[in-house]
Amino acid sequence: MKIIENFVKDILKEEYPMDFQKVYDNSQLLQYLDKKMKAVHGNCKTRRSLANIYAVYSILHFYQEDFYQDKNGYKV
C-alpha cells in the first residue's frame, strides 16, 4: 500500500468509504496529484510542484465548465 497524504485519504474515504484504496490504486491522476501534494511540506524549490497541481485543476475546471455537457464539442 502506498503512503497517501492524510487529507487526500480523508477526501477519498468520504467519497468512497468502502473502497477508497482501490480507487486510489487505479487512478494515475490521483497518485500524481498525491505525489505533488507532498510539496506542501517542502521548501520553496519543492513547492514548484504546486504549479503542476494548479495546471491540472485549470484544465479540469475549464473542461467541466465548457465541454462536460457537450462531449462532442470537446472532440472537435
Distance bins in CASP14 RR format, pairs under 12 A and 6 or more apart:
PFRMAT RR
TARGET T0000
AUTHOR 0000-0000-0000
RMODE 2
METHOD distances of the structure
MODEL  1
1 9 0 0 0 0 0 1 0 0 0 0 0
1 20 0 0 0 0 0 1 0 0 0 0 0
1 21 1 0 0 1 0 0 0 0 0 0 0
1 22 0 0 0 0 0 1 0 0 0 0 0
1 24 0 0 0 0 1 0 0 0 0 0 0
1 25 0 0 0 0 1 0 0 0 0 0 0
2 8 0 0 0 0 0 1 0 0 0 0 0
2 9 0 0 0 0 0 1 0 0 0 0 0
2 21 0 0 0 0 1 0 0 0 0 0 0
2 24 1 0 0 1 0 0 0 0 0 0 0
2 25 1 0 0 1 0 0 0 0 0 0 0
2 27 0 0 0 0 0 1 0 0 0 0 0
2 30 0 0 0 0 0 1 0 0 0 0 0
2 31 1 0 0 1 0 0 0 0 0 0 0
2 34 1 0 0 1 0 0 0 0 0 0 0
2 35 0 0 0 0 1 0 0 0 0 0 0
2 38 0 0 0 0 0 1 0 0 0 0 0
3 9 0 0 0 0 1 0 0 0 0 0 0
3 21 0 0 0 0 0 1 0 0 0 0 0
3 24 0 0 0 0 0 1 0 0 0 0 0
3 31 0 0 0 0 0 1 0 0 0 0 0
3 34 0 0 0 0 1 0 0 0 0 0 0
3 35 0 0 0 0 0 1 0 0 0 0 0
3 37 0 0 0 0 0 1 0 0 0 0 0
3 38 0 0 0 0 1 0 0 0 0 0 0
4 10 0 0 0 0 1 0 0 0 0 0 0
4 11 0 0 0 0 1 0 0 0 0 0 0
4 12 1 0 0 1 0 0 0 0 0 0 0
4 13 0 0 0 0 1 0 0 0 0 0 0
4 20 0 0 0 0 1 0 0 0 0 0 0
4 21 0 0 0 0 1 0 0 0 0 0 0
4 23 0 0 0 0 0 1 0 0 0 0 0
4 24 1 0 0 1 0 0 0 0 0 0 0
4 25 0 0 0 0 1 0 0 0 0 0 0
4 27 0 0 0 0 0 1 0 0 0 0 0
4 30 0 0 0 0 1 0 0 0 0 0 0
4 31 0 0 0 0 1 0 0 0 0 0 0
4 33 0 0 0 0 0 1 0 0 0 0 0
4 34 1 0 1 0 0 0 0 0 0 0 0
4 35 0 0 0 0 0 1 0 0 0 0 0
4 37 0 0 0 0 1 0 0 0 0 0 0
4 38 0 0 0 0 0 1 0 0 0 0 0
5 11 0 0 0 0 1 0 0 0 0 0 0
5 12 0 0 0 0 0 1 0 0 0 0 0
5 24 0 0 0 0 0 1 0 0 0 0 0
5 30 0 0 0 0 0 1 0 0 0 0 0
5 31 0 0 0 0 0 1 0 0 0 0 0
5 33 0 0 0 0 1 0 0 0 0 0 0
5 34 1 0 1 0 0 0 0 0 0 0 0
5 35 0 0 0 0 1 0 0 0 0 0 0
5 36 0 0 0 0 1 0 0 0 0 0 0
5 37 1 0 1 0 0 0 0 0 0 0 0
5 38 1 0 0 1 0 0 0 0 0 0 0
5 39 0 0 0 0 0 1 0 0 0 0 0
5 40 1 0 0 1 0 0 0 0 0 0 0
5 41 0 0 0 0 1 0 0 0 0 0 0
5 53 0 0 0 0 0 1 0 0 0 0 0
6 12 0 0 0 0 0 1 0 0 0 0 0
6 13 0 0 0 0 0 1 0 0 0 0 0
6 34 0 0 0 0 0 1 0 0 0 0 0
6 37 0 0 0 0 0 1 0 0 0 0 0
6 38 0 0 0 0 0 1 0 0 0 0 0
6 40 0 0 0 0 0 1 0 0 0 0 0
6 41 0 0 0 0 0 1 0 0 0 0 0
7 13 0 0 0 0 0 1 0 0 0 0 0
7 14 0 0 0 0 0 1 0 0 0 0 0
7 33 0 0 0 0 0 1 0 0 0 0 0
7 34 0 0 0 0 1 0 0 0 0 0 0
7 37 1 0 0 1 0 0 0 0 0 0 0
7 38 0 0 0 0 0 1 0 0 0 0 0
7 40 0 0 0 0 1 0 0 0 0 0 0
7 41 0 0 0 0 0 1 0 0 0 0 0
8 14 0 0 0 0 0 1 0 0 0 0 0
8 15 0 0 0 0 0 1 0 0 0 0 0
8 20 0 0 0 0 1 0 0 0 0 0 0
8 21 0 0 0 0 0 1 0 0 0 0 0
8 23 0 0 0 0 0 1 0 0 0 0 0
8 24 1 0 0 1 0 0 0 0 0 0 0
8 27 0 0 0 0 0 1 0 0 0 0 0
8 29 0 0 0 0 0 1 0 0 0 0 0
8 30 1 0 0 1 0 0 0 0 0 0 0
8 31 0 0 0 0 1 0 0 0 0 0 0
8 32 0 0 0 0 0 1 0 0 0 0 0
8 33 1 0 0 1 0 0 0 0 0 0 0
8 34 1 0 1 0 0 0 0 0 0 0 0
8 35 0 0 0 0 0 1 0 0 0 0 0
8 36 0 0 0 0 0 1 0 0 0 0 0
8 37 1 0 0 1 0 0 0 0 0 0 0
8 38 0 0 0 0 0 1 0 0 0 0 0
8 40 0 0 0 0 0 1 0 0 0 0 0
8 53 0 0 0 0 0 1 0 0 0 0 0
9 15 0 0 0 0 0 1 0 0 0 0 0
9 16 0 0 0 0 0 1 0 0 0 0 0
9 17 0 0 0 0 0 1 0 0 0 0 0
9 20 1 0 0 1 0 0 0 0 0 0 0
9 21 0 0 0 0 1 0 0 0 0 0 0
9 23 0 0 0 0 0 1 0 0 0 0 0
9 24 1 0 0 1 0 0 0 0 0 0 0
9 30 0 0 0 0 0 1 0 0 0 0 0
9 34 0 0 0 0 1 0 0 0 0 0 0
9 37 0 0 0 0 0 1 0 0 0 0 0
10 16 0 0 0 0 0 1 0 0 0 0 0
10 17 0 0 0 0 0 1 0 0 0 0 0
10 20 0 0 0 0 1 0 0 0 0 0 0
11 17 0 0 0 0 0 1 0 0 0 0 0
11 20 0 0 0 0 1 0 0 0 0 0 0
11 23 0 0 0 0 0 1 0 0 0 0 0
11 24 0 0 0 0 0 1 0 0 0 0 0
11 30 0 0 0 0 1 0 0 0 0 0 0
11 33 0 0 0 0 0 1 0 0 0 0 0
11 34 0 0 0 0 0 1 0 0 0 0 0
11 37 0 0 0 0 0 1 0 0 0 0 0
12 18 0 0 0 0 0 1 0 0 0 0 0
12 19 0 0 0 0 1 0 0 0 0 0 0
12 20 1 1 0 0 0 0 0 0 0 0 0
12 21 1 0 0 1 0 0 0 0 0 0 0
12 22 0 0 0 0 1 0 0 0 0 0 0
12 23 1 0 0 1 0 0 0 0 0 0 0
12 24 1 0 1 0 0 0 0 0 0 0 0
12 25 0 0 0 0 0 1 0 0 0 0 0
12 26 0 0 0 0 0 1 0 0 0 0 0
12 27 0 0 0 0 1 0 0 0 0 0 0
12 30 1 0 0 1 0 0 0 0 0 0 0
12 31 0 0 0 0 0 1 0 0 0 0 0
12 33 0 0 0 0 0 1 0 0 0 0 0
12 34 0 0 0 0 1 0 0 0 0 0 0
13 19 0 0 0 0 0 1 0 0 0 0 0
13 20 1 0 1 0 0 0 0 0 0 0 0
13 21 0 0 0 0 1 0 0 0 0 0 0
13 23 0 0 0 0 1 0 0 0 0 0 0
13 24 0 0 0 0 0 1 0 0 0 0 0
14 20 0 0 0 0 1 0 0 0 0 0 0
14 23 0 0 0 0 0 1 0 0 0 0 0
15 23 1 0 0 1 0 0 0 0 0 0 0
15 24 0 0 0 0 0 1 0 0 0 0 0
15 27 0 0 0 0 0 1 0 0 0 0 0
15 30 0 0 0 0 0 1 0 0 0 0 0
16 22 1 0 0 1 0 0 0 0 0 0 0
16 23 1 0 1 0 0 0 0 0 0 0 0
16 24 0 0 0 0 1 0 0 0 0 0 0
16 25 0 0 0 0 0 1 0 0 0 0 0
16 26 0 0 0 0 0 1 0 0 0 0 0
16 27 0 0 0 0 0 1 0 0 0 0 0
16 30 0 0 0 0 0 1 0 0 0 0 0
17 23 0 0 0 0 0 1 0 0 0 0 0
19 25 0 0 0 0 1 0 0 0 0 0 0
19 26 0 0 0 0 1 0 0 0 0 0 0
19 27 0 0 0 0 0 1 0 0 0 0 0
20 26 0 0 0 0 0 1 0 0 0 0 0
20 27 0 0 0 0 0 1 0 0 0 0 0
20 30 0 0 0 0 0 1 0 0 0 0 0
21 27 0 0 0 0 0 1 0 0 0 0 0
21 30 0 0 0 0 0 1 0 0 0 0 0
21 31 0 0 0 0 0 1 0 0 0 0 0
22 30 0 0 0 0 0 1 0 0 0 0 0
23 29 0 0 0 0 0 1 0 0 0 0 0
23 30 1 0 0 1 0 0 0 0 0 0 0
23 31 0 0 0 0 0 1 0 0 0 0 0
23 34 0 0 0 0 0 1 0 0 0 0 0
24 30 1 0 1 0 0 0 0 0 0 0 0
24 31 1 0 0 1 0 0 0 0 0 0 0
24 32 0 0 0 0 0 1 0 0 0 0 0
24 33 0 0 0 0 0 1 0 0 0 0 0
24 34 1 0 0 1 0 0 0 0 0 0 0
24 35 0 0 0 0 0 1 0 0 0 0 0
25 31 1 0 0 1 0 0 0 0 0 0 0
25 34 0 0 0 0 0 1 0 0 0 0 0
27 33 0 0 0 0 1 0 0 0 0 0 0
27 34 0 0 0 0 1 0 0 0 0 0 0
28 34 0 0 0 0 0 1 0 0 0 0 0
28 35 0 0 0 0 0 1 0 0 0 0 0
28 56 0 0 0 0 0 1 0 0 0 0 0
29 35 0 0 0 0 0 1 0 0 0 0 0
29 36 0 0 0 0 0 1 0 0 0 0 0
29 52 0 0 0 0 0 1 0 0 0 0 0
29 53 0 0 0 0 0 1 0 0 0 0 0
29 56 1 0 0 1 0 0 0 0 0 0 0
29 57 0 0 0 0 0 1 0 0 0 0 0
29 59 0 0 0 0 0 1 0 0 0 0 0
29 60 0 0 0 0 1 0 0 0 0 0 0
30 36 0 0 0 0 0 1 0 0 0 0 0
30 37 0 0 0 0 0 1 0 0 0 0 0
30 53 0 0 0 0 0 1 0 0 0 0 0
30 56 0 0 0 0 0 1 0 0 0 0 0
31 37 0 0 0 0 0 1 0 0 0 0 0
31 38 0 0 0 0 0 1 0 0 0 0 0
32 38 0 0 0 0 0 1 0 0 0 0 0
32 49 0 0 0 0 0 1 0 0 0 0 0
32 52 0 0 0 0 1 0 0 0 0 0 0
32 53 0 0 0 0 1 0 0 0 0 0 0
32 55 0 0 0 0 0 1 0 0 0 0 0
32 56 1 0 0 1 0 0 0 0 0 0 0
33 39 0 0 0 0 0 1 0 0 0 0 0
33 40 0 0 0 0 0 1 0 0 0 0 0
33 49 0 0 0 0 0 1 0 0 0 0 0
33 50 0 0 0 0 0 1 0 0 0 0 0
33 52 0 0 0 0 1 0 0 0 0 0 0
33 53 1 0 0 1 0 0 0 0 0 0 0
33 54 0 0 0 0 0 1 0 0 0 0 0
33 55 0 0 0 0 0 1 0 0 0 0 0
33 56 1 0 0 1 0 0 0 0 0 0 0
33 57 0 0 0 0 1 0 0 0 0 0 0
33 60 0 0 0 0 0 1 0 0 0 0 0
34 40 0 0 0 0 0 1 0 0 0 0 0
34 49 0 0 0 0 0 1 0 0 0 0 0
34 53 0 0 0 0 0 1 0 0 0 0 0
34 56 0 0 0 0 0 1 0 0 0 0 0
35 46 0 0 0 0 0 1 0 0 0 0 0
35 49 0 0 0 0 1 0 0 0 0 0 0
35 52 0 0 0 0 1 0 0 0 0 0 0
35 53 0 0 0 0 0 1 0 0 0 0 0
35 56 0 0 0 0 0 1 0 0 0 0 0
36 42 0 0 0 0 0 1 0 0 0 0 0
36 46 0 0 0 0 1 0 0 0 0 0 0
36 47 0 0 0 0 0 1 0 0 0 0 0
36 48 0 0 0 0 1 0 0 0 0 0 0
36 49 1 0 1 0 0 0 0 0 0 0 0
36 50 1 0 0 1 0 0 0 0 0 0 0
36 51 0 0 0 0 1 0 0 0 0 0 0
36 52 1 0 1 0 0 0 0 0 0 0 0
36 53 1 0 1 0 0 0 0 0 0 0 0
36 54 0 0 0 0 0 1 0 0 0 0 0
36 55 0 0 0 0 0 1 0 0 0 0 0
36 56 0 0 0 0 1 0 0 0 0 0 0
36 57 0 0 0 0 0 1 0 0 0 0 0
37 46 0 0 0 0 0 1 0 0 0 0 0
37 47 0 0 0 0 0 1 0 0 0 0 0
37 49 0 0 0 0 1 0 0 0 0 0 0
37 50 0 0 0 0 1 0 0 0 0 0 0
37 52 0 0 0 0 0 1 0 0 0 0 0
37 53 1 0 0 1 0 0 0 0 0 0 0
37 56 0 0 0 0 0 1 0 0 0 0 0
38 46 1 0 0 1 0 0 0 0 0 0 0
38 47 0 0 0 0 0 1 0 0 0 0 0
38 49 1 0 0 1 0 0 0 0 0 0 0
38 50 0 0 0 0 0 1 0 0 0 0 0
38 52 0 0 0 0 0 1 0 0 0 0 0
38 53 0 0 0 0 0 1 0 0 0 0 0
39 45 0 0 0 0 1 0 0 0 0 0 0
39 46 1 0 1 0 0 0 0 0 0 0 0
39 47 1 0 1 0 0 0 0 0 0 0 0
39 48 1 0 0 1 0 0 0 0 0 0 0
39 49 1 1 0 0 0 0 0 0 0 0 0
39 50 1 0 1 0 0 0 0 0 0 0 0
39 51 0 0 0 0 1 0 0 0 0 0 0
39 52 0 0 0 0 1 0 0 0 0 0 0
39 53 0 0 0 0 1 0 0 0 0 0 0
39 54 0 0 0 0 0 1 0 0 0 0 0
40 46 0 0 0 0 1 0 0 0 0 0 0
40 47 1 0 0 1 0 0 0 0 0 0 0
40 49 0 0 0 0 1 0 0 0 0 0 0
40 50 1 0 0 1 0 0 0 0 0 0 0
40 53 0 0 0 0 1 0 0 0 0 0 0
41 47 0 0 0 0 1 0 0 0 0 0 0
41 49 0 0 0 0 0 1 0 0 0 0 0
41 50 0 0 0 0 0 1 0 0 0 0 0
42 48 0 0 0 0 0 1 0 0 0 0 0
42 49 0 0 0 0 1 0 0 0 0 0 0
42 50 0 0 0 0 0 1 0 0 0 0 0
43 49 0 0 0 0 0 1 0 0 0 0 0
44 50 0 0 0 0 0 1 0 0 0 0 0
46 52 0 0 0 0 0 1 0 0 0 0 0
47 53 0 0 0 0 0 1 0 0 0 0 0
47 54 0 0 0 0 0 1 0 0 0 0 0
48 54 0 0 0 0 0 1 0 0 0 0 0
48 55 0 0 0 0 0 1 0 0 0 0 0
49 55 0 0 0 0 0 1 0 0 0 0 0
49 56 0 0 0 0 0 1 0 0 0 0 0
50 56 0 0 0 0 0 1 0 0 0 0 0
50 57 0 0 0 0 0 1 0 0 0 0 0
51 57 0 0 0 0 0 1 0 0 0 0 0
51 58 0 0 0 0 0 1 0 0 0 0 0
52 58 0 0 0 0 0 1 0 0 0 0 0
52 59 0 0 0 0 0 1 0 0 0 0 0
53 59 0 0 0 0 0 1 0 0 0 0 0
53 60 0 0 0 0 0 1 0 0 0 0 0
54 60 0 0 0 0 0 1 0 0 0 0 0
54 61 0 0 0 0 1 0 0 0 0 0 0
55 61 0 0 0 0 0 1 0 0 0 0 0
55 62 0 0 0 0 0 1 0 0 0 0 0
56 62 0 0 0 0 0 1 0 0 0 0 0
56 63 0 0 0 0 0 1 0 0 0 0 0
57 63 0 0 0 0 0 1 0 0 0 0 0
57 64 0 0 0 0 0 1 0 0 0 0 0
58 64 0 0 0 0 0 1 0 0 0 0 0
58 65 0 0 0 0 0 1 0 0 0 0 0
58 66 0 0 0 0 0 1 0 0 0 0 0
59 65 0 0 0 0 0 1 0 0 0 0 0
59 66 0 0 0 0 0 1 0 0 0 0 0
59 67 0 0 0 0 0 1 0 0 0 0 0
59 74 0 0 0 0 0 1 0 0 0 0 0
60 66 0 0 0 0 0 1 0 0 0 0 0
60 67 0 0 0 0 0 1 0 0 0 0 0
60 68 0 0 0 0 1 0 0 0 0 0 0
61 67 0 0 0 0 0 1 0 0 0 0 0
61 68 0 0 0 0 0 1 0 0 0 0 0
62 68 0 0 0 0 1 0 0 0 0 0 0
62 74 0 0 0 0 0 1 0 0 0 0 0
63 69 0 0 0 0 0 1 0 0 0 0 0
63 70 0 0 0 0 0 1 0 0 0 0 0
63 71 0 0 0 0 0 1 0 0 0 0 0
63 73 0 0 0 0 0 1 0 0 0 0 0
63 74 1 0 0 1 0 0 0 0 0 0 0
64 70 0 0 0 0 0 1 0 0 0 0 0
64 71 0 0 0 0 0 1 0 0 0 0 0
64 74 0 0 0 0 0 1 0 0 0 0 0
65 74 0 0 0 0 0 1 0 0 0 0 0
66 73 0 0 0 0 1 0 0 0 0 0 0
66 74 1 0 0 1 0 0 0 0 0 0 0
67 73 1 0 0 1 0 0 0 0 0 0 0
67 74 1 1 0 0 0 0 0 0 0 0 0
67 75 0 0 0 0 1 0 0 0 0 0 0
67 76 0 0 0 0 1 0 0 0 0 0 0
68 74 0 0 0 0 1 0 0 0 0 0 0
70 76 0 0 0 0 1 0 0 0 0 0 0
END
